Amino acid sequence: MDRLRQRADFLAVADGVRANSPAFVVQRRERPDQGPVRIGFTVTKKNGTATERNRIRRRLRELVKRLDPLTMRPHSDYVLVGRRDALSRDFDIMLADLQATLRRLDRPQAKQQQTKPQPHVKPQLRKSSDASRRHAPAPDAHSRETGLNDETIRKR
């Protein structure tokens, strides 16, 4: 097994399938070449100080060393994204979680899940109407009773 070291490889794997566990997330991407299985490890800064992140990374590396290599698909790249729970979770439980997570990744996906979801697009705000609402004076009691306000007068 080789290691993933370049950012482009990590980004490519991020577009593949993923499965969650309390202590980590496993991402997988199949490659068209005949190379060996490659594995990358990453832990974000929100998981703690550098020593805590390094401990999470070491624990994840040890999990993969103890894993049977046949449980991983050949010609694939894997990335293990560490979570904070990896610090305190029992190691045997984490090993069982990794094996179960890899089995979940091997299950055939539904056809809808295989297609890449469209990115979420924020709805555009209507600037002209928002601006007029922000600066419009509050209606007084007379205009509420008669139903006459600036908008109805403009429409006539």
C-alpha positions in Angstrom: 0.0 0.0 0.0 1.3 3.4 -0.9 0.5 6.8 0.6 -1.4 9.7 -1.0 0.7 12.8 -0.5 -0.4 15.4 -3.1 -3.3 17.7 -2.7 -4.7 17.0 -6.1 -5.0 13.3 -5.2 -6.9 14.1 -2.0 -9.3 16.4 -3.9 -9.9 13.7 -6.5 -10.8 11.2 -3.7 -13.1 13.7 -2.1 -15.4 13.5 -5.2 -15.8 9.7 -4.7 -18.0 7.7 -2.4 -17.8 8.1 1.4 -19.0 6.4 4.5 -19.1 7.8 8.1 -18.0 6.5 11.4 -18.0 8.2 14.8 -14.1 8.4 14.7 -13.5 9.0 11.0 -14.8 9.4 7.5 -13.6 7.0 4.7 -13.6 8.3 1.2 -12.9 6.1 -1.8 -12.2 6.7 -5.5 -11.5 3.9 -8.1 -8.6 4.6 -10.5 -8.4 3.4 -14.1 -4.7 2.4 -13.8 -3.3 -0.8 -12.4 -1.5 0.7 -9.5 -1.6 -0.4 -5.9 -4.1 0.8 -3.2 -3.1 4.2 -2.0 -4.2 5.7 1.4 -4.2 9.2 2.7 -4.8 10.6 6.2 -6.0 14.0 7.1 -7.2 15.7 10.2 -8.5 19.3 10.2 -7.4 22.0 12.7 -10.8 22.1 14.3 -10.0 18.7 15.9 -7.5 20.2 18.3 -3.9 21.2 18.8 -1.1 19.8 16.6 -0.2 17.1 19.1 -3.9 15.9 19.2 -4.1 15.9 15.4 -0.9 14.0 15.2 -2.2 11.4 17.7 -5.4 11.0 15.7 -3.3 10.6 12.5 -1.1 8.0 14.2 -4.1 6.0 15.4 -5.6 6.0 11.9 -2.3 4.8 10.4 -2.1 2.0 12.9 -5.7 0.9 12.1 -4.8 0.6 8.4 -1.6 -1.4 9.3 -3.7 -3.9 11.3 -6.3 -4.2 8.5 -6.4 -7.1 6.1 -5.3 -5.7 2.8 -7.9 -7.8 1.0 -10.7 -5.7 2.5 -9.7 -2.8 0.3 -10.5 -2.6 -3.4 -7.5 -2.9 -5.7 -6.7 0.1 -8.0 -8.4 2.5 -5.5 -7.5 5.5 -3.5 -8.7 5.9 0.1 -8.7 8.9 2.4 -9.4 8.6 6.1 -10.5 11.9 7.6 -10.0 11.9 11.3 -12.6 13.2 13.8 -12.1 14.2 17.4 -13.7 10.9 18.7 -10.6 9.1 17.4 -8.7 10.3 20.4 -10.9 8.7 23.0 -12.5 5.8 21.2 -11.4 2.3 22.0 -9.0 1.0 19.4 -10.7 -2.4 18.9 -14.0 -0.6 18.3 -12.3 1.7 15.8 -10.9 -1.3 13.9 -14.4 -2.9 13.8 -15.8 0.5 12.6 -13.2 0.6 9.8 -14.0 -2.9 8.6 -17.7 -2.1 8.6 -17.2 1.2 6.9 -15.2 -0.5 4.1 -17.9 -3.1 3.7 -20.5 -0.3 3.3 -18.4 1.4 0.6 -18.4 -1.9 -1.3 -22.1 -2.2 -1.4 -23.7 -1.4 -4.7 -25.0 2.2 -4.6 -28.4 3.2 -5.8 -28.4 4.7 -9.3 -29.5 8.1 -7.9 -26.6 8.1 -5.4 -24.0 7.4 -8.0 -24.7 10.6 -9.9 -22.9 13.5 -8.4 -25.4 15.9 -6.7 -25.7 19.4 -8.0 -24.1 22.0 -5.8 -26.4 24.0 -3.7 -27.0 27.5 -5.1 -28.2 30.3 -3.0 -31.4 32.0 -4.2 -30.8 35.5 -5.5 -32.4 38.3 -3.6 -34.4 40.9 -5.5 -32.4 44.0 -4.7 -34.8 46.6 -5.9 -37.8 45.3 -3.8 -35.6 44.6 -0.8 -34.2 48.1 -0.9 -37.7 49.7 -1.2 -38.9 47.7 1.8 -36.0 48.7 3.9 -36.5 52.4 3.4 -40.3 52.5 3.1 -42.0 54.3 6.0 -44.3 52.3 8.2 -48.0 52.7 7.2 -50.0 54.9 9.4 -53.4 54.0 10.9 -55.3 56.0 8.2 -53.7 54.1 5.3 -54.3 50.7 6.9 -58.0 51.5 7.4 -58.6 52.9 3.9 -56.3 50.4 2.1 -54.5 53.4 0.4 -50.8 53.4 0.6 -47.9 54.4 -1.7 -48.1 51.2 -3.7 -51.8 51.3 -4.4 -51.6 55.0 -5.3 -48.7 54.3 -7.8 -50.7 51.4 -9.4 -53.6 53.7 -10.2 
